[in-house]
Amino acid sequence: MISTQWDVSEQEFDQIIENMQFQYFKWDTFVNGKLRIIPEAIVIDNEECKQAIALCKRVDKILGLLEDKLRHNRLALITLGIPERVADLILIEPPSTLQLTRYDLFRTEQGEWQLTEFNEDVPGGFNEAIGIPALLAQHCDQYSLEGCFSEKLLKALPDGQGATALMYATGYSDDLQHMAVLEKLLSEAGRESILCSPSQLRLHWGKPYINKTRISSIIRFYPGEWYGILPNYKVWKKALGKIPMLNPISRLIRQSKNLFALWNTNEMLEANDREFLHSVTPETIAFTEVSHRFLDFPKHDWVLKHAFGRMGDTVTMGLLSKDLEWEKAWKEAQKKPLEYTLQRRFDVEPLAFKNQTMYPTLGVYLINGEFAGFYSRTAETPFLTHEAYYVPTLVKLP
């Protein structure tokens, strides 16, 4: 893995940024006053690309087996940090093959890939995954700029009588931008869609509607753990199974960071699968088992995580925290120990970019189990948040 600069002039770069903002609805190009798209890219060779995709597909297959074992076990769902009312929805939700996921791979200093979480519930990055390949392709003659996200997504959506409901948390503009770009994609493909909140779903004669629009499928960009507090919760209990949804609520099972602690049990996995997961994920311990052993977990070695934190908002990396911050996070976790987990920190291999050395992650999309492109980021510290920089992933041509 190396970095390279885009083969564009300053004027061309500015135009690409403007097009991302206005054609592909990338409204958060600036965060805290800094441009979060840089004119550089991660370059991997064809063999690295194949290895990363194969690793993610194998993880995906194993997680599917785990989901099947856990989806009908209410106690196991709650142990994963899933709220009780949401667990009750998962218990009645029928199995589904519909899936949109992204696995973020970190390269360690030992040259191995590591996965610290599985973005199985509402993974983002759609604006870049759709817009950048279209805008940058003409500048990448030496590389393959994988741009199959749009094609795979359209192919995955089931046909049906009605519109596709693009459901999102309507109080967040960064969620709206993801749905706006999908609305444009569906419109260009001749497919009707409607932007909405899951709270707008209703049933009329057993058929699902948003306002007066009959819907035939759902693309969900609303966190699954919030479904228990929806005002139309009872409608959702009746509607599950009546309409295909990408992603099903049961994907929360794979999203939970508490799931990693199951690698330590013998009954959940075949020996070879367990060994494989141990090799590609950091050591993880259920917080319920160690919540009163604060002194046994020196902060520079560990990361404390909420089961469903997103964008690093409920992650405390001991190495980057002051003593008081680490202690405060630990005490907060003690209040709801079922919702937290501990992961052993590992050293991320840094990568030299033009102006500084940073720490990248290679994001691999799978849609219905098939590779669907990249969404990669990099940051000044080995801890990625909403302030990370987006960097395209280029595959060097043979």
Residue pairs with C-beta under 8 A, 6 or more apart in sequence:
1 42
1 43
1 44
1 48
1 107
1 351
1 360
1 362
2 42
2 43
2 351
3 40
3 41
3 42
3 43
3 351
3 352
3 353
3 354
3 391
4 40
4 41
4 43
4 394
5 39
5 40
5 41
5 354
6 13
6 39
6 40
6 41
6 136
6 139
7 139
7 140
7 141
8 16
8 39
8 136
8 139
12 139
13 39
16 135
16 136
17 29
17 35
17 37
19 131
19 135
20 26
20 29
20 37
20 127
20 128
20 131
20 132
20 135
21 27
21 29
23 131
24 127
24 130
24 131
24 181
24 184
25 127
25 177
25 180
25 181
25 184
26 37
26 127
26 128
26 131
26 177
27 173
27 174
27 177
28 36
28 173
28 174
28 177
28 386
29 35
29 36
29 37
30 36
31 386
31 387
32 387
34 387
36 387
36 388
36 389
36 390
37 128
37 389
37 390
38 353
38 389
38 390
38 391
40 353
40 354
40 391
41 143
41 391
41 392
41 393
41 394
42 351
42 360
42 362
42 376
42 378
42 391
42 392
42 393
42 394
43 143
43 393
43 394
43 395
43 396
44 52
44 362
44 393
44 394
44 395
44 396
45 395
45 396
46 395
46 396
46 397
46 398
49 395
51 113
52 105
52 113
52 362
52 364
53 364
53 371
55 105
55 113
55 280
56 103
56 105
56 364
56 366
56 371
57 366
57 369
57 371
58 276
59 103
59 115
59 118
59 277
59 280
60 99
60 101
60 103
60 366
60 369
61 369
62 269
62 273
62 276
62 277
63 118
63 120
63 254
63 259
65 269
65 273
66 253
66 254
66 259
66 262
66 268
66 269
67 250
67 251
67 253
67 254
68 95
69 268
70 76
70 77
70 80
70 253
71 77
71 90
71 91
71 93
71 95
71 250
71 253
72 91
74 87
74 88
74 91
77 87
77 90
77 91
77 253
78 84
78 87
78 338
79 258
79 286
79 338
80 252
80 253
80 256
80 258
80 259
80 307
81 225
81 256
81 257
81 258
81 306
81 307
81 308
81 338
81 339
81 340
82 90
82 225
82 252
82 253
82 256
82 307
83 225
83 228
84 228
85 227
85 228
85 229
85 233
86 224
86 225
86 227
86 228
86 249
86 252
88 237
89 227
89 228
89 236
89 237
89 240
89 249
90 249
90 250
90 252
90 253
92 237
92 240
92 241
93 240
93 241
93 248
93 249
93 250
94 240
94 241
95 250
96 244
96 245
96 248
96 250
97 368
97 369
98 156
98 158
98 244
98 245
98 246
98 247
98 248
98 368
99 120
99 156
99 246
99 247
99 251
99 366
99 367
99 368
99 369
100 123
100 153
100 156
100 219
100 246
100 247
100 365
100 366
100 367
100 372
101 118
101 119
101 120
101 123
101 247
101 251
101 254
101 365
101 366
101 367
102 119
102 123
102 125
102 363
102 364
102 365
102 366
102 375
103 115
103 118
103 119
103 363
103 364
103 366
104 115
104 116
104 117
104 119
104 361
104 362
104 363
104 364
104 384
105 113
105 114
105 115
105 361
105 362
105 363
105 364
106 113
106 114
106 115
106 116
106 346
106 348
106 349
106 359
106 361
106 362
106 382
107 113
107 114
107 348
107 349
107 360
107 362
108 114
108 346
108 347
108 348
108 349
109 347
109 348
109 349
111 349
112 279
112 280
113 280
114 280
114 281
114 282
114 346
115 280
115 281
116 281
116 282
116 303
116 343
117 255
117 257
117 305
118 254
118 255
118 259
119 255
120 247
120 251
120 252
120 254
120 255
121 223
121 224
121 247
121 251
121 252
121 254
121 255
121 308
122 220
122 221
122 222
122 223
122 224
122 247
123 365
124 174
124 178
124 221
124 375
125 363
125 365
125 375
125 390
126 149
126 178
126 181
126 182
127 177
127 178
127 181
128 375
128 390
128 392
129 149
129 150
129 365
129 373
129 374
129 375
130 149
130 150
130 181
130 185
131 181
132 145
132 390
132 392
133 145
133 146
133 147
133 149
133 373
133 392
134 147
136 145
136 392
137 145
137 147
140 394
142 396
142 397
143 394
143 395
143 396
143 397
144 394
144 395
144 396
144 397
145 392
145 394
145 395
146 373
146 374
146 393
146 395
147 373
148 371
148 372
148 373
149 365
149 367
149 372
149 373
150 185
152 365
152 367
152 368
152 370
152 372
152 373
153 182
153 185
153 367
153 372
154 185
154 186
154 189
154 191
155 367
156 246
156 367
156 368
157 164
157 191
157 217
157 219
157 246
158 216
158 217
158 244
159 216
160 216
160 217
160 244
161 214
161 216
162 192
162 208
162 213
162 214
162 215
162 216
162 217
163 192
163 193
163 194
163 210
163 213
163 214
163 215
163 216
164 186
164 191
164 192
164 193
164 194
164 215
164 216
164 217
164 218
164 219
165 193
165 194
165 196
165 201
165 208
165 210
165 215
165 217
165 218
165 219
166 179
166 182
166 183
166 193
166 194
166 195
166 196
166 219
166 221
167 179
167 196
167 197
167 198
167 201
167 218
167 219
167 220
167 221
167 222
168 175
168 176
168 178
168 179
168 195
168 197
168 221
168 222
169 175
169 197
169 221
169 222
169 223
169 226
170 176
170 196
170 197
174 386
175 221
175 222
176 195
178 221
179 195
179 219
179 221
180 195
182 193
182 219
183 193
183 195
186 192
186 193
187 193
194 210
194 211
194 213
194 215
196 210
196 211
197 222
198 220
198 222
198 227
198 230
198 232
198 236
199 230
199 231
199 232
200 210
200 211
200 232
201 208
201 209
201 210
201 232
201 235
201 236
201 239
202 208
202 209
202 210
202 232
202 235
203 209
203 235
203 238
203 239
203 242
206 242
207 214
207 242
208 214
208 215
208 239
208 242
208 243
209 215
215 243
216 243
216 244
217 243
217 244
217 245
217 246
218 243
218 244
218 245
218 246
219 245
219 246
220 245
220 246
220 247
223 308
223 310
224 247
224 249
224 251
224 252
224 255
225 252
225 308
227 233
227 236
227 249
230 236
240 249
252 308
253 259
255 308
256 307
256 308
257 284
257 305
257 306
257 307
257 308
257 309
257 341
257 343
258 286
258 307
258 338
258 341
260 281
260 282
260 284
260 341
260 343
261 284
261 285
261 286
261 341
262 268
262 269
263 269
263 274
263 277
263 278
263 281
263 284
264 284
264 285
266 274
268 274
269 277
282 303
282 343
282 344
282 345
282 346
283 343
283 344
284 341
284 342
284 343
284 344
285 341
285 342
285 343
286 341
286 342
287 304
287 333
287 337
287 338
287 340
287 341
287 342
288 337
288 338
290 296
290 297
290 342
291 333
291 334
291 337
292 334
294 327
294 330
297 342
298 318
299 318
299 319
299 321
299 323
299 326
300 318
300 319
300 345
301 318
301 344
301 345
302 318
302 342
302 343
302 344
302 345
303 315
303 316
303 317
303 318
303 342
303 343
303 344
303 345
304 315
304 316
304 318
304 326
304 329
304 330
304 333
304 340
304 341
304 342
305 314
305 315
305 316
305 340
305 341
305 342
305 343
306 314
306 315
306 333
306 339
306 340
307 338
307 339
307 340
307 341
308 339
309 315
311 385
311 386
312 383
312 384
312 385
312 386
313 385
313 386
315 383
316 325
316 326
316 329
317 345
317 382
317 383
318 326
318 345
319 345
320 381
320 383
321 329
333 339
333 340
347 382
348 359
348 382
349 359
350 357
350 358
350 359
350 382
351 357
351 358
351 359
351 360
351 378
353 378
356 380
358 378
358 379
358 380
358 389
359 378
359 379
359 380
359 381
359 382
359 383
359 384
360 376
360 377
360 378
360 391
361 376
361 377
361 378
361 384
362 374
362 376
362 393
363 374
363 375
363 376
363 377
363 393
364 371
364 374
365 371
365 372
365 373
365 374
365 375
366 372
374 392
374 393
375 390
376 390
376 391
376 392
376 393
377 384
377 388
377 389
377 390
377 391
378 388
378 389
378 391
379 385
379 387
379 388
379 389
